[in-house]
Amino acid sequence: LVLCAVGGVQSQSITVDRQMKRYHVPRLAFVNKMDRTGADPHRCVRDLKEKLDADAILMQLPIGKEDKFQGVVDLIAMKAVYFKGENGEEIIREAIPAEFLEEAKGKRDEMIDAASAFSDELTEAVLEERDVTEEMIVDALRKGTLARKLTPVLMGSAYKNKAVQPLLDAVTSFLPCPSDVVN
């Protein structure tokens, strides 16, 4: 489900959502146009929850927005991801900048809390205060997505090819392969 970072959930989004529900299609949401004036991914998540009744979970936080959009914070890996080059083909992963670290930790906790409903292993790791691995999180998010109980939300700018690669990775990680689908 592709959403505009400026417009949020629009009438066409509602139509697409209705068809996805009718045909039992699991989904990801991609907040596009993060480089445009007025971009607000948090409003898009609110719209997803209020207008589409989706349990939207942020997988990323923006590093800058509007004309200062540089990349995203990957909440699963807890890394900053930047996209350099003419077409965003050079992916650079670094430590999260200090000004985003607290928000990233809070949003990661929210993501893990939502995902833990789909994995006993993840729940036990959280309750026992053991290390939570990326594999545990991805597995739980995949189960929630396939059950159509979670909607992972990613963001970027398709025009500048920023954060499209993580979106494609999320498609392979969270959405069903042909053998998982029943027609």
MARBA-3410 file (N, C-alpha, C, O; in Angstrom, 1 decimal):
183
0.9,-1.2,0.0,0.0,0.0,0.0,0.9,1.2,0.0,1.6,1.5,1.0 ~ 0.9,2.0,-1.1,1.7,3.2,-1.2,0.9,4.4,-0.8,-0.2,4.6,-1.3 ~ 1.5,5.2,0.1,0.8,6.4,0.6,1.7,7.6,0.4,2.9,7.4,0.3 ~ 1.1,8.7,0.2,1.9,10.0,0.0,2.2,10.5,1.4,1.3,10.6,2.2 ~ 3.4,10.9,1.6,3.8,11.4,2.9,3.1,12.8,3.2,3.0,13.2,4.3
2.7,13.5,2.1,2.0,14.7,2.3,0.5,14.5,2.5,-0.1,15.1,3.4 ~ -0.1,13.8,1.6,-1.5,13.6,1.5,-2.1,12.5,2.5,-3.2,12.5,2.9 ~ -1.2,11.6,2.9,-1.6,10.5,3.8,-2.6,9.5,3.1,-2.5,9.3,1.9 ~ -3.5,9.0,3.9,-4.5,8.1,3.4,-5.6,8.9,2.6,-6.3,9.8,3.2 ~ -5.7,8.6,1.3,-6.6,9.4,0.4,-7.7,8.4,-0.1,-7.7,7.2,0.3
-8.6,8.9,-0.8,-9.8,8.1,-1.2,-9.3,6.8,-2.0,-9.9,5.8,-1.8 ~ -8.3,7.0,-2.9,-7.8,5.8,-3.6,-7.2,4.8,-2.6,-7.3,3.6,-2.9 ~ -6.5,5.2,-1.6,-6.0,4.3,-0.6,-7.1,3.5,0.1,-6.9,2.3,0.4 ~ -8.2,4.2,0.3,-9.3,3.5,1.0,-9.9,2.4,0.0,-10.2,1.3,0.5 ~ -9.9,2.7,-1.3,-10.4,1.7,-2.3,-9.5,0.5,-2.3,-9.9,-0.6,-2.3
-8.2,0.8,-2.4,-7.2,-0.3,-2.4,-7.2,-1.1,-1.1,-7.2,-2.3,-1.2 ~ -7.4,-0.5,0.0,-7.5,-1.2,1.3,-8.7,-2.1,1.3,-8.6,-3.2,1.8 ~ -9.8,-1.6,0.8,-11.0,-2.4,0.7,-10.8,-3.7,-0.1,-11.3,-4.8,0.2 ~ -10.1,-3.5,-1.3,-9.8,-4.7,-2.1,-8.9,-5.7,-1.4,-9.0,-6.9,-1.5 ~ -7.9,-5.1,-0.7,-6.9,-6.0,0.0,-7.6,-6.8,1.0,-7.3,-8.0,1.2
-8.6,-6.2,1.7,-9.3,-6.9,2.8,-10.2,-8.0,2.1,-10.3,-9.1,2.6 ~ -10.9,-7.6,1.0,-11.8,-8.5,0.4,-11.1,-9.8,-0.1,-11.6,-10.9,0.0 ~ -9.8,-9.6,-0.7,-9.1,-10.8,-1.2,-8.0,-11.3,-0.2,-7.2,-12.1,-0.6 ~ -8.1,-10.9,1.0,-7.2,-11.3,2.1,-5.7,-11.2,1.7,-5.0,-12.2,1.8 ~ -5.3,-10.0,1.3,-4.0,-9.8,0.8,-3.2,-9.1,2.0,-3.5,-8.0,2.5
-2.1,-9.8,2.5,-1.3,-9.2,3.5,-0.6,-7.9,2.9,-0.4,-7.9,1.7 ~ -0.2,-7.0,3.7,0.3,-5.8,3.1,1.4,-5.1,4.0,1.6,-5.3,5.2 ~ 2.2,-4.4,3.3,3.2,-3.4,3.8,2.7,-2.0,3.4,1.9,-1.9,2.5 ~ 3.0,-1.0,4.2,2.7,0.3,3.7,4.0,1.1,3.5,5.0,1.0,4.3 ~ 4.1,1.8,2.4,5.3,2.6,2.0,4.9,4.0,2.0,4.1,4.4,1.1
5.4,4.8,2.9,5.1,6.3,2.9,6.1,6.9,1.9,7.3,7.1,2.2 ~ 5.6,7.2,0.7,6.5,7.8,-0.4,6.5,9.3,-0.3,5.8,9.9,0.5 ~ 7.4,9.9,-1.0,7.6,11.3,-1.2,8.0,12.0,0.1,7.5,13.1,0.4 ~ 8.9,11.3,0.8,9.4,11.9,2.1,10.2,13.2,1.8,10.5,13.9,2.8 ~ 10.6,13.4,0.6,11.4,14.6,0.3,10.6,15.8,-0.1,11.1,16.8,-0.5
9.3,15.7,0.0,8.4,16.8,-0.4,8.0,17.7,0.8,8.0,17.2,1.9 ~ 7.7,18.9,0.5,7.3,19.9,1.6,6.0,19.4,2.2,5.1,19.1,1.5 ~ 6.0,19.4,3.5,4.8,18.9,4.2,4.8,17.4,4.5,3.8,16.9,5.0 ~ 5.9,16.7,4.3,5.9,15.3,4.5,5.8,15.0,6.0,6.5,15.6,6.8 ~ 4.9,14.1,6.4,4.7,13.7,7.8,4.4,12.3,7.9,3.2,11.9,7.8
5.4,11.4,8.1,5.1,9.9,8.2,4.3,9.6,9.4,3.5,8.6,9.4 ~ 4.4,10.3,10.5,3.6,10.0,11.7,2.1,10.2,11.5,1.3,9.5,12.0 ~ 1.8,11.2,10.7,0.4,11.5,10.3,-0.2,10.3,9.5,-1.3,9.9,9.6 ~ 0.7,9.8,8.6,0.3,8.7,7.7,0.0,7.5,8.6,-1.0,6.7,8.3 ~ 0.8,7.2,9.6,0.6,6.1,10.5,-0.7,6.3,11.3,-1.5,5.3,11.4
-1.0,7.5,11.7,-2.2,7.8,12.4,-3.4,7.6,11.5,-4.4,7.0,11.9 ~ -3.3,8.0,10.2,-4.3,7.8,9.2,-4.6,6.3,9.0,-5.8,5.9,8.9 ~ -3.5,5.6,8.9,-3.7,4.1,8.7,-4.5,3.5,9.8,-5.4,2.7,9.6 ~ -4.2,3.9,11.1,-4.9,3.4,12.2,-6.3,3.8,12.3,-7.2,3.0,12.5 ~ -6.6,5.1,12.0,-7.9,5.7,12.2,-8.8,5.5,11.0,-10.0,5.1,11.2
-8.3,5.7,9.8,-9.1,5.6,8.6,-9.2,4.2,8.0,-10.3,3.8,7.5 ~ -8.2,3.4,8.2,-8.2,2.0,7.6,-8.2,0.9,8.7,-8.3,-0.2,8.3 ~ -8.2,1.3,9.9,-8.3,0.4,11.0,-7.2,-0.7,10.9,-7.4,-1.9,11.2 ~ -6.0,-0.2,10.5,-4.8,-1.1,10.4,-3.9,-0.9,11.6,-3.8,0.1,12.2 ~ -3.4,-2.0,12.1,-2.4,-2.0,13.2,-1.0,-1.7,12.6,-0.2,-2.6,12.4
-0.8,-0.4,12.2,0.4,0.1,11.6,1.5,0.2,12.5,1.4,0.8,13.6 ~ 2.7,-0.4,12.2,3.9,-0.5,13.0,5.0,0.1,12.2,5.4,-0.4,11.1 ~ 5.7,1.2,12.8,6.8,1.8,12.1,8.0,0.8,12.1,8.3,0.3,13.2 ~ 8.6,0.6,11.0,9.8,-0.2,10.8,11.0,0.7,10.7,12.2,0.3,10.9 ~ 10.8,2.0,10.4,11.8,3.0,10.2,11.4,4.3,10.7,10.2,4.6,10.8
12.4,5.2,11.0,12.2,6.6,11.3,12.9,7.4,10.2,14.0,6.9,9.8 ~ 12.4,8.5,9.8,13.1,9.3,8.8,14.3,10.1,9.5,14.2,10.5,10.6 ~ 15.3,10.2,8.7,16.5,11.0,9.1,16.3,12.3,8.2,16.7,12.3,7.1 ~ 15.7,13.3,8.8,15.4,14.5,8.1,14.1,14.3,7.4,13.6,13.2,7.2 ~ 13.5,15.4,7.0,12.3,15.3,6.1,12.2,16.5,5.2,13.0,17.4,5.4
11.3,16.4,4.3,11.2,17.4,3.2,12.5,17.5,2.5,13.0,16.4,2.1 ~ 13.0,18.7,2.2,14.2,18.8,1.4,15.5,18.3,2.1,16.6,18.2,1.5 ~ 15.4,18.0,3.4,16.5,17.5,4.2,16.4,16.0,4.5,17.2,15.5,5.3 ~ 15.6,15.3,3.8,15.5,13.9,3.9,16.7,13.2,3.4,17.1,13.3,2.2 ~ 17.4,12.5,4.3,18.7,11.9,3.9,18.7,10.4,3.9,19.4,9.7,3.1
17.8,9.8,4.8,17.8,8.3,4.9,16.8,7.9,6.0,15.9,8.7,6.3 ~ 17.0,6.7,6.5,16.1,6.2,7.5,16.9,5.5,8.6,18.0,5.1,8.4 ~ 16.2,5.4,9.8,16.7,4.6,10.9,16.0,3.3,10.8,14.8,3.3,10.9 ~ 16.8,2.2,10.6,16.2,0.9,10.6,16.0,0.4,12.0,17.0,0.2,12.8 ~ 14.7,0.3,12.4,14.4,0.0,13.8,14.7,-1.5,14.2,14.8,-1.9,15.4
14.8,-2.4,13.2,15.1,-3.8,13.5,16.6,-3.9,13.7,17.0,-4.5,14.7 ~ 17.4,-3.4,12.8,18.9,-3.5,13.0,19.5,-2.4,13.9,20.6,-2.5,14.3 ~ 18.7,-1.3,14.1,19.1,-0.2,14.9,20.4,0.4,14.3,21.4,0.6,14.9 ~ 20.2,0.7,13.0,21.3,1.4,12.2,20.7,2.5,11.4,19.5,2.5,11.0 ~ 21.5,3.5,11.1,21.1,4.6,10.2,21.4,4.1,8.8,22.5,3.6,8.6
20.5,4.3,7.9,20.8,3.9,6.5,20.6,5.1,5.6,19.6,5.8,5.5 ~ 21.7,5.4,4.8,21.8,6.5,3.9,21.9,6.0,2.5,22.4,4.9,2.3 ~ 21.4,6.8,1.6,21.4,6.4,0.1,22.1,7.5,-0.7,21.6,8.6,-0.8 ~ 23.3,7.2,-1.1,24.2,8.1,-1.9,24.2,7.7,-3.4,23.7,6.6,-3.7 ~ 24.8,8.5,-4.1,24.9,8.3,-5.6,23.8,8.9,-6.3,22.8,9.4,-5.8
23.9,8.9,-7.6,23.0,9.6,-8.5,21.6,9.0,-8.4,20.6,9.7,-8.4 ~ 21.5,7.7,-8.2,20.2,7.0,-8.1,20.0,6.3,-6.8,19.3,5.3,-6.7 ~ 20.7,6.7,-5.7,20.6,6.1,-4.4,21.1,4.7,-4.4,20.7,3.9,-3.5 ~ 22.0,4.3,-5.3,22.4,2.9,-5.4,23.5,2.6,-4.3,23.7,1.4,-4.1 ~ 24.1,3.6,-3.7,25.1,3.3,-2.7,24.5,3.4,-1.3,24.1,4.5,-0.9
24.4,2.3,-0.7,23.7,2.2,0.6,24.8,2.2,1.7,25.7,1.4,1.7 ~ 24.7,3.2,2.6,25.6,3.3,3.7,24.9,3.1,5.0,23.9,3.8,5.3 ~ 25.4,2.1,5.8,24.8,1.9,7.2,25.8,2.3,8.2,27.0,2.0,8.2 ~ 25.3,3.1,9.1,26.1,3.7,10.2,25.4,3.7,11.5,24.2,3.2,11.6 ~ 26.1,4.1,12.6,25.4,4.2,13.9,24.3,5.3,13.8,24.4,6.2,13.0
23.3,5.2,14.6,22.2,6.1,14.6,22.7,7.4,15.2,23.4,7.4,16.2 ~ 22.4,8.6,14.5,22.8,9.9,15.1,22.2,10.1,16.4,21.1,9.7,16.7 ~ 22.9,10.7,17.3,22.5,10.9,18.7,21.1,11.5,18.9,20.4,11.2,19.8 ~ 20.8,12.5,18.0,19.5,13.2,18.1,18.3,12.3,17.8,17.2,12.6,18.1 ~ 18.5,11.1,17.2,17.5,10.2,16.8,17.4,9.0,17.7,16.5,8.2,17.7
18.4,8.8,18.6,18.6,7.6,19.3,17.5,7.3,20.3,17.0,6.2,20.4 ~ 17.1,8.3,21.1,16.0,8.1,22.1,14.7,7.7,21.4,14.0,6.8,21.8 ~ 14.3,8.5,20.4,13.1,8.2,19.6,13.1,6.8,19.0,12.1,6.0,19.0 ~ 14.3,6.4,18.5,14.4,5.1,17.8,14.3,4.0,18.9,13.6,3.0,18.6 ~ 14.8,4.2,20.1,14.7,3.1,21.1,13.2,3.0,21.5,12.7,1.9,21.6
12.5,4.1,21.6,11.1,4.1,22.0,10.2,3.4,20.9,9.4,2.6,21.2 ~ 10.5,3.8,19.7,9.7,3.2,18.5,10.0,1.7,18.4,9.2,0.9,18.0 ~ 11.3,1.3,18.6,11.7,-0.1,18.5,11.0,-0.9,19.6,10.5,-2.0,19.3 ~ 10.9,-0.3,20.8,10.1,-1.0,21.9,8.7,-1.2,21.5,8.1,-2.3,21.7 ~ 8.0,-0.2,20.8,6.7,-0.3,20.4,6.5,-1.4,19.3,5.6,-2.2,19.4
7.5,-1.5,18.4,7.5,-2.5,17.3,7.6,-3.9,17.9,6.9,-4.8,17.6 ~ 8.6,-4.0,18.9,8.8,-5.4,19.5,7.6,-5.8,20.3,7.2,-6.9,20.3 ~ 6.9,-4.8,21.0,5.7,-5.1,21.8,4.6,-5.6,20.9,4.0,-6.6,21.2 ~ 4.4,-5.0,19.7,3.4,-5.4,18.8,3.7,-6.8,18.2,2.9,-7.6,18.0 ~ 5.0,-7.0,17.8,5.4,-8.2,17.2,5.4,-9.4,18.2,5.2,-10.5,17.8
5.6,-9.1,19.4,5.7,-10.2,20.4,4.3,-11.0,20.6,4.3,-12.1,21.1 ~ 3.2,-10.4,20.1,2.0,-11.1,20.1,1.9,-12.3,19.2,1.0,-13.1,19.3 ~ 2.9,-12.3,18.3,3.0,-13.4,17.3,4.1,-14.4,17.5,4.4,-15.2,16.6 ~ 4.8,-14.2,18.6,6.0,-15.1,18.8,6.2,-15.3,20.3,6.5,-14.4,21.0 ~ 6.1,-16.6,20.7,6.4,-16.9,22.1,7.8,-16.7,22.4,8.2,-16.3,23.5
8.7,-17.0,21.5,10.1,-16.9,21.7,10.5,-15.4,21.9,11.3,-15.1,22.8 ~ 9.9,-14.5,21.1,10.2,-13.1,21.3,9.6,-12.6,22.6,10.3,-11.9,23.3 ~ 8.5,-13.0,23.0,7.9,-12.6,24.2,8.7,-13.1,25.4,9.0,-12.3,26.3 ~ 9.2,-14.3,25.4,10.0,-14.9,26.4,11.3,-14.1,26.5,11.8,-13.8,27.6 ~ 11.9,-13.8,25.4,13.2,-13.0,25.4,13.0,-11.6,26.0,13.8,-11.1,26.7
11.9,-11.0,25.7,11.6,-9.7,26.3,11.3,-9.8,27.8,11.9,-9.0,28.5 ~ 10.5,-10.7,28.2,10.2,-10.9,29.6,11.4,-11.3,30.4,11.6,-10.8,31.6 ~ 12.3,-12.1,29.9,13.5,-12.5,30.6,14.7,-11.6,30.4,15.8,-11.8,30.9 ~ 14.4,-10.5,29.7,15.4,-9.4,29.4,16.7,-10.0,28.7,17.8,-9.6,29.0 ~ 16.4,-11.0,27.8,17.5,-11.5,27.0,17.7,-10.7,25.8,16.8,-9.9,25.5
18.7,-10.9,25.0,18.9,-10.2,23.8,17.8,-10.6,22.8,17.5,-11.8,22.6 ~ 17.2,-9.6,22.1,16.2,-9.8,21.1,17.0,-9.7,19.8,17.5,-8.7,19.4 ~ 17.0,-10.8,19.0,17.7,-10.9,17.7,16.8,-10.3,16.6,15.6,-10.3,16.7 ~ 17.5,-9.9,15.5,16.8,-9.4,14.4,15.9,-10.5,13.8,14.8,-10.3,13.3 ~ 16.4,-11.8,13.8,15.6,-12.9,13.3,14.3,-13.1,14.0,13.3,-13.4,13.5
14.4,-13.0,15.4,13.2,-13.1,16.2,12.1,-12.0,15.8,11.0,-12.3,15.6 ~ 12.6,-10.8,15.6,11.7,-9.7,15.3,11.1,-9.9,13.9,9.9,-9.8,13.7 ~ 12.0,-10.3,12.9,11.5,-10.5,11.5,10.5,-11.6,11.5,9.5,-11.5,10.8 ~ 10.8,-12.7,12.2,9.9,-13.9,12.2,8.5,-13.5,12.8,7.5,-13.9,12.2 ~ 8.5,-12.8,13.9,7.3,-12.4,14.5,6.5,-11.4,13.6,5.3,-11.5,13.5
7.2,-10.4,13.0,6.5,-9.5,12.1,6.0,-10.2,10.9,4.9,-9.8,10.4 ~ 6.7,-11.1,10.4,6.2,-11.9,9.2,4.9,-12.6,9.6,3.9,-12.6,8.8 ~ 4.9,-13.3,10.7,3.7,-14.0,11.1,2.5,-13.0,11.3,1.4,-13.3,10.8 ~ 2.7,-11.9,11.9,1.7,-10.9,12.1,1.2,-10.3,10.8,0.0,-10.1,10.6 ~ 2.1,-10.1,9.8,1.8,-9.6,8.5,1.0,-10.6,7.7,0.0,-10.2,7.1
1.4,-11.8,7.7,0.7,-12.9,6.9,-0.7,-13.1,7.5,-1.6,-13.5,6.8 ~ -0.8,-12.9,8.8,-2.2,-13.1,9.4,-3.0,-11.9,9.2,-4.2,-11.8,9.6 ~ -2.5,-10.8,8.6,-3.1,-9.6,8.3,-3.5,-8.8,9.6,-4.5,-8.1,9.7 ~ -2.7,-9.0,10.6,-2.9,-8.4,11.9,-2.0,-7.2,12.1,-2.2,-6.4,13.0 ~ -0.9,-7.1,11.3,0.1,-6.1,11.4,0.3,-5.5,10.0,0.2,-6.2,9.0
0.6,-4.2,10.0,1.0,-3.5,8.7,2.3,-2.8,9.0,2.3,-1.7,9.5 ~ 3.4,-3.4,8.6,4.7,-2.8,8.7,4.7,-1.5,7.8,4.3,-1.6,6.7 ~ 5.3,-0.4,8.4,5.3,0.8,7.7,6.8,1.2,7.4,7.6,1.3,8.3 ~ 7.1,1.4,6.1,8.4,1.9,5.7,8.2,3.2,5.0,7.1,3.6,4.7 ~ 9.3,3.9,4.8,9.2,5.2,4.2,10.4,5.5,3.3,11.5,4.9,3.4
10.2,6.5,2.4,11.3,6.8,1.5,10.8,7.8,0.4,9.8,8.4,0.5 ~ 11.7,7.9,-0.6,11.4,8.7,-1.8,11.7,7.9,-3.0,12.8,7.7,-3.4 ~ 10.7,7.4,-3.7,10.9,6.5,-4.9,11.5,7.3,-6.0,12.3,6.8,-6.8 ~ 11.1,8.6,-6.1,11.7,9.5,-7.2,13.2,9.6,-7.1,13.9,9.5,-8.1 ~ 13.7,9.7,-5.9,15.2,9.8,-5.7,15.8,8.5,-5.4,17.0,8.4,-5.1
15.0,7.4,-5.4,15.4,6.0,-5.0,16.0,5.9,-3.7,17.0,5.2,-3.4 ~ 15.5,6.7,-2.7,16.0,6.7,-1.3,15.0,5.7,-0.5,13.8,6.0,-0.5 ~ 15.6,4.7,0.0,14.9,3.8,0.9,14.0,2.8,0.1,13.2,2.2,0.7 ~ 14.2,2.7,-1.2,13.5,1.7,-1.9,14.1,0.3,-1.7,13.3,-0.7,-1.7 ~ 15.4,0.2,-1.6,16.0,-1.1,-1.3,15.5,-1.7,-0.1,15.2,-2.9,-0.1
15.4,-1.0,1.1,14.9,-1.7,2.3,13.4,-2.1,2.1,13.0,-3.1,2.7 ~ 12.7,-1.3,1.3,11.3,-1.7,1.0,11.3,-3.1,0.3,10.5,-4.0,0.6 ~ 12.1,-3.2,-0.7,12.2,-4.5,-1.4,12.6,-5.7,-0.5,12.1,-6.8,-0.6 ~ 13.5,-5.4,0.4,14.0,-6.4,1.4,12.8,-6.8,2.3,12.6,-7.9,2.6 ~ 12.0,-5.8,2.6,10.8,-6.0,3.5,9.8,-6.9,2.7,9.1,-7.7,3.4
9.6,-6.7,1.5,8.7,-7.5,0.6,9.1,-8.9,0.8,8.2,-9.8,1.0 ~ 10.4,-9.2,0.6,10.8,-10.6,0.7,10.8,-11.2,2.1,10.6,-12.4,2.3 ~ 11.0,-10.3,3.1,11.0,-10.8,4.5,9.6,-11.0,5.1,9.4,-11.9,5.8 ~ 8.6,-10.1,4.7,7.3,-10.1,5.4,6.2,-10.6,4.6,5.2,-11.1,5.1 ~ 6.2,-10.5,3.3,5.0,-10.9,2.5,5.1,-12.3,2.0,6.2,-12.9,2.0
4.0,-12.9,1.7,4.0,-14.4,1.3,4.7,-14.7,0.0,4.6,-13.9,-0.9 ~ 5.3,-15.8,-0.1,5.8,-16.3,-1.4,4.6,-17.1,-2.0,3.7,-17.4,-1.3 ~ 4.7,-17.4,-3.3,3.6,-18.1,-4.0,3.1,-19.3,-3.2,1.9,-19.6,-3.2 ~ 4.0,-20.1,-2.6,3.6,-21.3,-2.0,2.8,-21.1,-0.7,2.2,-22.0,-0.1 ~ 2.9,-19.8,-0.1,2.2,-19.5,1.1,0.8,-19.0,0.8,0.0,-18.9,1.8
0.4,-18.8,-0.5,-0.9,-18.2,-0.8,-1.9,-19.2,-1.2,-1.5,-20.2,-2.0 ~ -3.1,-19.1,-0.8,-4.2,-20.0,-1.2,-5.1,-19.1,-2.0,-5.6,-18.1,-1.5 ~ -5.4,-19.5,-3.2,-6.3,-18.8,-4.1,-7.8,-19.2,-3.8,-8.7,-18.7,-4.4
END
